Amino acid sequence: MSELTSQQIAELKKRLLEKRDELEKLVADAAAGAKPVSLDQPIGRLSRMDALQQQSMSQASREAAMQGLEQVRAALHRIASGDYGFCIACEEGIDPARLRARPEAPLCLDCQAGRERK
């Protein structure tokens, strides 16, 4: 597998920084919607159930965004340390096409497939 050029890394880093900013905004927005629902509010039972469902969906959205943010931050750390583009499991190069599709990907396709089979 060929190593990434400095230009490719710079382009992927730019995409990662943009993705990080988007995810940080999503986390902040979802945090506002995940606040506890007050059971003392004078609203109907169905409205309260809807509010609880919205809260649950906001919490799930926030957790997914936080997980994505963690992956993006890890990829940015790998860029800074010079390890970006190499699989964290087998240490082989990750296909540049995979990184273009998912710049935060820490695993090559073979290792990712192996983890998904487990």
C-alpha positions as CSV (number, residue, x, y, z in Angstrom):
1,M,0.0,0.0,0.0
2,S,1.4,3.4,-0.9
3,E,1.9,6.0,1.7
4,L,-0.2,9.2,1.6
5,T,1.4,12.3,0.1
6,S,1.7,15.4,2.3
7,Q,-1.0,17.0,0.0
8,Q,-3.4,14.1,0.6
9,I,-2.8,14.3,4.3
10,A,-3.4,18.1,4.3
11,E,-6.7,17.6,2.4
12,L,-7.8,14.9,4.7
13,K,-6.9,17.0,7.7
14,K,-9.0,19.8,6.4
15,R,-12.0,17.5,6.0
16,L,-11.4,16.1,9.5
17,L,-11.3,19.6,11.0
18,E,-14.6,20.5,9.3
19,K,-16.1,17.3,10.5
20,R,-14.9,18.0,14.0
21,D,-16.6,21.4,14.0
22,E,-19.8,19.9,12.7
23,L,-19.8,17.2,15.3
24,E,-19.0,19.6,18.1
25,K,-22.1,21.7,17.1
26,L,-24.2,18.6,16.9
27,V,-23.1,17.6,20.4
28,A,-23.9,21.0,21.8
29,D,-27.3,21.2,20.0
30,A,-28.2,17.6,21.2
31,A,-27.2,18.5,24.8
32,A,-29.9,21.2,24.8
33,G,-32.5,18.7,23.7
34,A,-31.4,16.0,26.1
35,K,-32.2,18.0,29.2
36,P,-34.5,16.2,31.7
37,V,-38.2,16.5,31.2
38,S,-39.9,18.0,34.1
39,L,-42.8,15.8,35.3
40,D,-44.3,18.8,37.2
41,Q,-45.2,20.7,34.0
42,P,-49.0,21.1,33.5
43,I,-49.0,19.3,30.1
44,G,-51.0,16.3,29.0
45,R,-49.9,12.7,29.2
46,L,-49.3,12.4,25.5
47,S,-47.3,15.7,25.4
48,R,-45.2,14.4,28.2
49,M,-44.6,11.1,26.4
50,D,-43.6,13.0,23.3
51,A,-41.2,15.1,25.3
52,L,-39.6,12.0,26.8
53,Q,-39.3,10.4,23.4
54,Q,-37.7,13.6,22.0
55,Q,-35.3,13.6,25.0
56,S,-34.4,10.0,24.3
57,M,-33.7,10.7,20.6
58,S,-31.6,13.7,21.5
59,Q,-29.5,11.6,23.9
60,A,-28.9,8.9,21.3
61,S,-28.0,11.6,18.7
62,R,-25.6,13.2,21.2
63,E,-23.9,9.9,22.0
64,A,-23.5,9.0,18.3
65,A,-22.0,12.5,17.7
66,M,-19.7,12.2,20.6
67,Q,-18.5,8.8,19.4
68,G,-17.8,10.3,15.9
69,L,-16.1,13.2,17.5
70,E,-13.8,10.9,19.4
71,Q,-12.9,9.1,16.2
72,V,-12.2,12.4,14.4
73,R,-10.0,13.6,17.3
74,A,-8.1,10.3,17.3
75,A,-7.5,10.7,13.6
76,L,-6.2,14.3,14.0
77,H,-3.9,13.0,16.8
78,R,-2.6,10.3,14.4
79,I,-1.9,13.0,11.8
80,A,0.1,15.0,14.5
81,S,2.0,12.0,15.5
82,G,2.8,10.8,12.0
83,D,0.8,7.6,12.3
84,Y,-2.1,8.6,10.1
85,G,-2.9,6.4,7.2
86,F,-1.8,3.2,8.9
87,C,-4.1,0.6,10.5
88,I,-4.0,0.7,14.3
89,A,-4.4,-3.1,14.3
90,C,-2.1,-4.5,11.7
91,E,0.0,-1.3,11.0
92,E,-0.4,-1.7,7.3
93,G,-1.3,1.3,5.1
94,I,-5.0,2.1,4.8
95,D,-6.2,2.4,1.2
96,P,-6.4,6.1,0.3
97,A,-9.8,5.5,-1.2
98,R,-11.1,4.3,2.2
99,L,-9.6,7.4,3.8
100,R,-11.3,9.7,1.3
101,A,-14.6,8.0,2.1
102,R,-14.0,8.0,5.9
103,P,-11.0,10.1,6.9
104,E,-11.4,9.1,10.5
105,A,-11.1,5.4,9.7
106,P,-8.5,3.8,12.1
107,L,-8.6,0.4,10.5
108,C,-7.9,-1.1,7.1
109,L,-10.8,-2.9,5.4
110,D,-9.5,-6.3,6.3
111,C,-9.2,-5.5,10.0
112,Q,-12.5,-3.7,10.0
113,A,-14.2,-6.7,8.4
114,G,-12.5,-9.0,11.0
115,R,-13.9,-6.9,13.9
116,E,-17.4,-6.9,12.4
117,R,-17.4,-10.7,12.1
118,K,-16.6,-11.1,15.8
